[in-house]
Amino acid sequence: MEKKILDAVNVWQEKAVLDPDLGAELSALSGNEDALTDAFYRNLEFGTAGLRGVIGVGTNRMNLYTVGQATQGLANYIVRHFAPEDRKVAIGYDSRIKSEYFSKNAAAVLAENGVHVYLYPELEPVPCLSYAVRALHCASGIMMTASHNPAKYNGYKVYDITGCQIANEMADEISADIAAIDAFSVPYGDFDSLLAEGKIEYMPEAVYEGFIAEVKKQSVLGKVEIGKDIAIVYTPLNGAGLKPVTRVLKDCGYSNITLVEEQKNPDGNFPTCPYPNPEIYEAMKLGMAYAEKYQASLLLATDPDSDRVGTAVRGHDGSYRLISGNEMGCLLFNYICELRTKNGTMPKNPVAVKSIVSTDMIYKIAEHYGVSVSNVLTGFKFIGNEIARLEREGHPESYIFGFEESYGYLPGTYVRDKDAVATAFLICEMFCYYQGLGISLIDKLSELGEKFGFFKNICLAFSYEGITGAAHMKELMEKFQSGIDKIGESPVLKCEDYTKGLYGLPASAVMKFFLPDGSVIIRPSGTEPKMKVYLSVCGETKEAAEKRAEELKAAVNPMMA
């Protein structure tokens, strides 16, 4: 074992005493050089997504001390940039292991630094935290979550004054502070005492009610009447969505809701879906079984921090079909445009925002309705930044929709992160509207294909764990940046290297290769040890597009080995 790693282990054995779980884990790892190396070979990286990592002991893990160190860095930033009366932070957390514990400790560190803290008294979704930052005019916000990662992970998302996840400049400044902080010298105050002194307070109920009210305003029905007696199965995947999603749906007349009992209550172990990501079939499997059992029309699933939503609908033959993130983005965008046009509520210069890896069908729909599209980097903060830009220019009402192919959507400007609560509500509304016209969502997808072309998009993820995995990811990106002539049998017509910063966007590790009938985008994940590959093709028929996408998939797999 390297001396620096051994030295770090010795320091933690001596000083990591505030959380007994850490000492016990360190003792259990004694003699396991590989495990100790992975836990201590680097510091958990702080970036625009904050922190995310495996829960446990070590500098490369999510624990009391790495959270405390990051929080002290954030406190330093706030003290430097904000007057005493403006030093306020909102904190929320989801159902993950130690999320509440980390949140209370972060609150105590901030309070010890003279920063007033508003903490949600129970788990809440990401959009509730984003809303609270704006509603309470906070300098920043923290959300304890690892989104849809497996149970062994937790994370620490940081938000700026606009309620948007922090940009590079703020992240870099906080990161520089963190690097100079001794994690064992951070003032870990007593939460209960600071709460009694009023330096920490629980989030006012009015903030949560304000969020619920804003979600309901995202309806685009106007005076259009719809039936709402559809049978819905809903699962929060043991996360934070249960309370707000069911509240909004029932308040708005969708009362026939069956909950997936095994996934209803918060549980950071995610016993029935080890990878609680509505993008994958395994996470939706139990909900699909419930939908079939109860003959539901619609299945909704929100991820643990309830910023993403997955959907399945019953087909004409009675079987259930999952709707992909790109498909739902197109359905929702078209529905919003259709109803706003019908009701005369389309703004003068409407704008939609999508990530560069999301389907190009959006351009076709937008052109049909006279909507301009902003194309941004992956990460919902860039969609939030576009809303902020529209605000600065004096017409935030121009924004009508934003989405990422990874099941994240935002129909309004009341928050600056993706919102599964509002999206679940809008999906139900859209479903019922089209049902009233005798059209299923599957029928609507076919109709959009006939009108705009049949687009098929596939997202592939390749895992590269540990030190060797990180090195291999670096080698792969260097190979793609050096240039490739073809993918499978398809010639590469053009390459866009976003690492150089294109079209006014910040530099980002993204490569896009244009083929005669589609494109391939490759980028490292910002939150997991993975490379993601996005395949996109357009065909004259659904079958032709699907066949070509599978051929492209087969060509890409060996490239990423």
Secondary structure, DSSP 8 states (H G I E B T S, - for coil): --HHHHHHHHHHHHH--SSHHHHHHHHHHTT-HHHHHHHHSS----BTTBEEEEBSSSTTSBSHHHHHHHHHHHHHHHHHHS-GGG-EEEEEE-SSTTHHHHHHHHHHHHHHTT-EEEE-SS---HHHHHHHHHHTT-SEEEEE--TTS-TTEEEEEEE-TTSSB--HHHHHHHHHHHHT--GGGS----HHHHHHTTSEEE--HHHHHHHHHHHHTT---TT--------EEEE-TTSS-HHHHHHHHHHTT---EEE-GGGTS--TT-TT-SS--TTSHHHHHHHHHHHHHHT-SEEEEE-TTSS-EEEEEE-TTS-EEEE-HHHHHHHHHHHHHHHHHHHT---SS-EEEEETTS-THHHHHHHHHT-EEEEE-SSHHHHHHHHHHHHHTT-GGGEEEEEETTTEEE-SSS-SS--HHHHHHHHHHHHHHHHHTT--HHHHHHHHHHHH-EEEEEEEEEE--HHHHHHHHHHHHHHHHH--SEETTEE--EEEEGGG--TT----S-EEEEETTEEEEEEE-SSSSEEEEEEEEEESSHHHHHHHHHHHHHHHHHHT-
